[in-house]
Amino acid sequence: MKIFVETERLLLREILPSDARAMLDLDSNPNVLQYTGIQPINDLEECKKTIRFIRDQYERNGIGRWAVVLKDTMECIGWAGLKFVDEMTINGQRNFYDLGYRYIEKYWGNGYGYEAANAILHYGFGSLNLPKISAFLDARNKGSKRILEKCGLQFIESFEYEGVPHDWMEIQQKAFLQKANL
């Protein structure tokens, strides 16, 4: 098992087949999926397919979403990470690094989203030397937007994706390093 990032409370590691039950907790909850455009599922096999897809991204792109694990209990509470988007065009963009995250609902409101996202930005700009990291989100998802803004991402523009208003946000490496005093 490869751990990519460690924070005060979290381990961000590769997603493993054994994380299927936690993925089901995420993907079966309509509240978690409210702003994703994804319909809830109740099939563990679907979660296993998703895990195989993510693990394939590790092989193809050297990056993908990571399991977010509480250090004190070693419980997987969701996923977060960078995804290299090269298979589709979103808002006229292709071949970009997308910051994303999703958490089991009972862990919302504890600061894990910010803690993980900030650590991922450090990894992306420090270890990967990326020039820019982007994020796009349903414009109604105020909680996620607050996390991105707190991490330093700037709103760039609104656009429509799959018939839903979305926001495009991004941060340049130089701006992040200045913000982080690195």
C-alpha positions in Angstrom: 0.0 0.0 0.0 1.4 3.3 -1.0 0.8 6.4 1.1 1.1 9.6 -0.9 0.4 12.3 1.7 0.1 12.4 5.5 -1.5 15.2 7.4 -2.0 15.8 11.1 -5.2 13.6 11.1 -5.2 11.9 7.7 -3.4 9.4 5.5 -4.0 9.8 1.7 -3.2 6.5 0.1 -3.9 4.5 -3.0 -7.5 3.2 -3.2 -7.5 -0.5 -2.7 -10.0 -3.2 -3.6 -10.7 -3.5 0.2 -12.1 0.0 0.1 -15.2 -1.1 -1.8 -17.5 -1.0 1.3 -16.5 2.6 2.0 -17.0 3.5 -1.6 -20.5 2.0 -1.4 -21.2 4.2 1.7 -20.3 7.2 -0.5 -22.0 6.1 -3.7 -25.3 4.9 -2.2 -26.0 8.1 -0.3 -28.1 10.7 -2.3 -26.9 13.5 0.0 -23.2 12.8 -0.9 -24.1 12.6 -4.6 -26.4 15.6 -4.6 -24.1 17.8 -6.7 -22.3 15.2 -8.7 -24.9 14.3 -11.4 -24.4 10.6 -10.3 -27.3 8.4 -9.3 -26.9 6.4 -6.1 -25.9 2.8 -6.4 -26.4 -0.1 -4.1 -24.2 -2.6 -5.7 -20.8 -3.5 -4.3 -19.7 -4.8 -7.7 -20.2 -1.3 -9.2 -17.9 0.1 -6.5 -15.3 -2.5 -7.3 -15.4 -1.4 -11.0 -14.9 2.2 -9.9 -11.9 1.1 -7.9 -10.4 -0.7 -10.9 -11.0 2.4 -13.0 -9.2 4.6 -10.4 -6.3 2.1 -10.1 -6.0 2.1 -13.9 -5.6 5.9 -13.8 -2.7 5.4 -11.4 -1.0 3.2 -14.1 -1.9 5.4 -17.1 -1.4 8.9 -15.6 0.6 8.3 -12.5 -2.1 10.0 -10.4 -5.7 9.5 -9.4 -8.1 9.9 -6.5 -6.8 8.6 -3.2 -8.5 7.0 -0.2 -8.7 9.4 2.8 -8.1 7.5 6.0 -8.4 8.6 9.6 -5.0 8.0 11.2 -6.4 7.3 14.7 -8.9 4.6 13.5 -7.5 3.7 10.0 -11.0 4.0 8.7 -11.5 5.0 5.1 -13.8 8.1 5.2 -13.9 8.9 1.4 -11.6 9.9 -1.4 -9.7 13.0 -2.5 -7.0 13.7 -5.0 -6.0 14.9 -8.4 -7.4 13.3 -11.6 -5.7 13.9 -15.0 -8.7 14.7 -17.2 -7.7 13.6 -20.7 -10.7 11.5 -21.8 -13.2 14.4 -22.3 -13.4 18.1 -22.7 -15.0 20.1 -19.8 -15.5 23.9 -20.2 -13.3 23.8 -23.3 -10.5 22.3 -21.2 -8.7 19.0 -21.7 -5.5 17.5 -20.3 -5.8 19.2 -16.9 -5.4 18.2 -13.3 -8.7 18.3 -11.5 -8.9 18.5 -7.7 -11.8 16.5 -6.3 -13.0 14.9 -3.1 -16.0 13.1 -1.6 -16.6 12.1 2.0 -19.0 9.8 3.8 -21.7 12.1 5.2 -21.1 11.5 8.9 -17.6 13.0 8.5 -18.7 16.3 7.0 -18.0 19.4 8.9 -14.8 18.3 10.6 -12.3 20.1 8.3 -11.2 16.9 6.6 -12.1 18.4 3.2 -9.8 21.4 3.6 -7.0 19.4 5.3 -6.9 16.8 2.4 -7.3 19.4 -0.4 -4.6 21.6 0.9 -2.2 18.6 1.3 -3.0 17.5 -2.3 -2.2 21.0 -3.6 1.2 20.8 -1.8 1.8 17.4 -3.4 0.7 18.6 -6.8 2.8 21.7 -6.8 5.7 20.4 -4.8 6.2 16.8 -5.8 4.6 16.9 -9.2 5.7 20.4 -10.1 2.3 21.1 -11.8 1.9 24.6 -13.2 -1.8 24.8 -12.5 -4.5 22.8 -10.7 -8.2 23.2 -11.6 -11.5 22.2 -10.1 -15.1 22.4 -11.5 -18.2 22.0 -9.4 -21.9 22.4 -9.4 -22.5 26.1 -8.7 -25.0 25.2 -6.0 -22.4 23.3 -4.0 -21.5 26.1 -1.5 -19.6 23.9 0.9 -17.2 22.6 -1.7 -16.7 26.0 -3.1 -15.7 27.3 0.4 -13.1 24.6 0.7 -11.6 25.4 -2.7 -11.5 29.2 -1.9 -9.9 28.5 1.5 -7.2 26.5 -0.4 -6.6 29.5 -2.6 -8.4 28.5 -5.8 -9.9 31.4 -7.7 -13.3 31.5 -9.5 -12.6 31.8 -13.2 -16.0 31.5 -14.8 -19.4 29.9 -14.8 -20.3 27.4 -17.5 -22.9 24.8 -18.2 -22.0 21.1 -17.8 -24.6 18.4 -18.6 -27.3 21.0 -18.4 -26.3 22.2 -14.9 -24.6 25.5 -14.0 -21.0 24.9 -12.9 -18.1 27.0 -11.6 -14.6 26.7 -13.0 -11.8 27.4 -10.4 -8.1 27.2 -10.6 -4.8 28.1 -8.9 -1.4 28.6 -10.4 1.6 27.1 -8.8 3.2 30.5 -8.1 0.1 31.8 -6.4 -0.1 28.7 -4.2 3.5 28.8 -3.2 3.2 32.5 -2.3 0.1 31.8 -0.2 1.8 28.9 1.5 5.0 31.0 2.0 7.1 28.4 0.3 
